[in-house]
Amino acid sequence: MPYLSRFLRGVIVVGLWGLAVALPLQAQPDLPPGAPSALAQFDTDLSTASIDLATLRHGGPSKDGIPSIDEPSFVSIAAARDWISPKEPVIAIEHNGTVKAYPLQILTYHEIVNDTIGGTPVAVTFCPLCYSAIAFERTLEGEPTTFGVSGLLRNSDLVMYDRRTETLWQQFTGEAIVGDRTGDELAIIPSQLISFQQFANHYPDGQVLSRDTVYDRPYGRNPYAGYDDITKSPFAYDGPTDDRLPPKAKVVAVSLDGTYKAYPHKTTQKKRVLHDTIATRPIVVFHAPGAVSALDARQIQRSKAVGSTGVFDRRVNGRTLRFRYLDDGRFEDTSTGSVWTITGTAVKGPLKGTQLTRLSHGDYFAFAWFAFRPDTRLYAPAAGS
């Protein structure tokens, strides 16, 4: 597994998908106290940080040991059907009129794709250890840069670095935590984890990240087999604990106007539709069947069903809608009878063609969300509901 490596006599032995790479890492006397020796790989101001450097851990691979995809190519949905199964999860992004899908079977091996969507330079990221799929604008001071995988972890989460200043960035929050850009924050591009078939249904002209990456990886084979198991402990995690949920329970997590809230998958899968209000804004959480986990079975297509989620502002033309779940994986608003998909698009009825406003959200392991957002409110169904 990319991060599950062994430390032997000061030499890191990296078992990257069957390719062993020995990389000596010598302790550097000029590093700040408590800093892991792996920080010596980065040419940035290590004395500037917003975190305790002792909370950084070396995950196994060195800097760029897990290679980002910097020149991605794309194929049509029809071409992608040759190698991706209908229920496999993809990161779907619709931005400035461009629609793309990034299969987790590829992201699991690379973690970062540096791309341009609708004219905007973006970094599409996925940390398998936290199940966090997040897309960011990759522009610093008006100029695009690329991001790479540092090989470091914090609270089990991917730590990225930008190739302009080599500042370290926390993937989960998009914040610069060590180096020249410390304190800066990347802008998030809304994205959604849905199945490939759901993507194909809703975006028939969409593009799909190609497996032609110039890297020899067994795409479709999960290197973290069994990791999506609620009874198991997270890897390389020694951060704060939160007893409200098991560490590897999944949550639909929402960040809105400075307020953080988490909705347990156990509840959203059962209810399918949740209505709520966050910071005075009425929202709806959808959870439809159709997608499997990327981190369960050895072959992703054989993994357990986890479904797809979406979070939206439920106001349309001055009216606040309420929804109910239909048995075909779609939703209906009770005011107009319009039918909506998991992507928040009305496909039938008086509101056909209307798109609900997407809200920043993700499907994460609970331990990671609570570690980075400790003031999170946890959704609990009303008594009798």
C-alpha positions, 0 to 999 in steps of 0.5 A, spaced: 500 500 500 502 506 498 502 509 505 503 502 509 511 502 509 516 499 513 522 503 517 528 500 517 535 502 520 533 509 518 532 507 510 525 508 508 523 502 504 517 504 500 512 498 497 509 502 491 505 497 488 510 492 488 516 496 486 520 497 492 524 504 492 529 505 498 530 512 500 535 514 505 533 520 509 538 523 514 536 527 520 538 535 518 541 538 524 538 545 522 531 543 522 526 546 527 525 542 533 520 536 533 520 536 525 520 530 521 527 529 517 523 528 511 521 536 511 529 536 509 526 535 502 522 542 501 526 548 499 521 553 503 521 557 510 520 551 515 521 556 520 514 559 518 508 554 520 501 554 523 502 547 526 506 544 531 511 540 526 511 534 531 504 533 528 507 531 521 508 524 520 512 520 514 507 516 511 512 512 507 513 514 500 518 520 499 516 527 496 513 525 489 513 518 491 506 518 489 506 521 482 501 526 481 498 527 474 500 533 471 498 532 464 492 529 464 488 526 458 481 525 457 476 520 453 469 520 452 464 516 456 463 511 451 470 509 451 471 509 458 466 504 459 471 499 456 474 499 463 470 502 468 464 499 471 457 502 472 457 503 480 465 505 481 465 512 484 468 518 480 469 525 482 464 529 478 466 537 477 461 541 473 465 548 472 464 554 467 460 549 462 465 544 462 464 537 465 469 532 467 469 525 471 475 523 475 475 515 477 477 514 484 480 507 481 486 512 478 486 517 484 487 512 489 494 511 485 496 518 484 492 523 489 492 529 485 491 531 478 493 538 476 488 540 470 484 546 467 476 546 467 473 551 464 479 555 463 480 555 471 487 551 473 485 546 478 488 541 483 483 535 483 485 531 490 483 524 493 486 522 500 484 515 501 486 514 508 480 520 509 476 518 503 476 526 502 475 528 495 476 535 494 478 540 488 481 546 489 483 552 484 491 552 483 493 559 482 497 563 487 498 570 486 495 570 480 499 565 476 497 557 476 502 552 479 502 545 480 501 541 486 505 534 488 504 529 494 509 530 499 509 524 503 507 527 509 501 526 513 497 530 518 491 527 522 492 521 517 491 526 511 495 528 505 499 533 505 500 537 499 506 541 496 506 547 491 511 546 486 512 554 486 514 555 493 514 548 496 509 550 501 506 544 505 498 545 504 493 540 508 489 537 503 483 536 508 482 544 509 486 547 503 490 551 508 498 552 507 501 550 514 508 550 513 513 554 509 513 561 505 505 561 504 503 559 511 496 562 512 494 562 505 487 558 503 486 555 497 479 556 494 475 550 493 471 548 487 465 544 488 465 537 486 461 531 488 462 523 489 457 519 484 457 513 480 460 513 473 453 511 471 450 516 474 455 521 471 454 518 464 446 519 465 446 526 467 452 528 463 452 524 457 457 529 453 462 529 459 469 527 459 473 522 463 480 522 466 484 517 461 488 511 464 493 513 459 497 516 465 504 514 463 505 510 469 504 503 470 499 502 475 493 496 476 488 501 475 481 498 478 485 494 483 484 497 490 491 497 494 487 499 500 483 492 500 479 492 507 480 499 509 473 502 508 471 497 515 468 501 520 471 496 525 478 498 523 483 504 526 485 509 521 492 508 519 498 513 522 492 517 526 494 519 533 490 526 533 484 527 537 478 522 539 471 524 538 466 519 541 460 521 537 461 516 532 466 510 530 472 513 527 471 510 520 464 511 520 462 515 514 459 522 514 456 527 509 460 533 512 458 541 510 461 547 511 457 553 510 458 560 512 463 558 517 458 553 520 460 546 520 455 540 520 456 532 519 450 527 517 452 520 519 451 516 513 447 511 517 442 516 517 442 519 510 442 512 507 436 510 511 432 517 510 435 518 503 432 526 504 434 530 510 432 537 510 435 542 515 438 549 516 445 551 516 446 559 518 439 561 516 440 557 509 435 552 508 439 545 505 437 538 503 441 532 503 440 527 498 443 520 498 441 515 493 444 508 491 448 507 485 455 507 487 460 502 491 466 504 495 473 505 492 476 502 499 473 495 500 474 489 496 480 488 492 477 489 485 473 496 486 467 494 482 466 488 487 466 493 493 460 494 498 454 499 496 455 506 499 451 510 495 452 517 492 450 524 496 449 531 494 448 537 498 444 543 496 440 550 497 433 548 497 431 555 495 428 556 487 425 562 485 423 565 492 420 558 494 423 553 499 422 546 497 421 540 500 423 533 497 421 526 498 425 520 495 423 516 489 424 508 488 428 509 482 434 513 485 431 520 484 427 525 488 421 529 487 419 536 490 412 536 493 411 543 491 411 542 484 412 535 483 418 536 479 423 530 479 430 531 481 437 527 480 442 526 485 446 532 482 441 537 484 438 537 477 430 537 475 429 533 469 422 532 469 416 537 471 415 544 471 422 546 474 425 541 468 432 544 467 433 548 474 439 546 477 439 547 485 445 551 488 451 546 490 454 547 497 461 545 499 460 538 502 464 531 502 463 524 504 469 523 509 471 518 515 468 521 521 475 521 525 478 526 519 472 531 519 472 531 527 480 532 527 480 538 522 473 541 524 472 539 532 466 544 533 462 540 528 455 539 530 452 532 529 445 531 525 441 527 530 433 526 527 428 529 531 424 524 536 419 520 532 422 522 525 
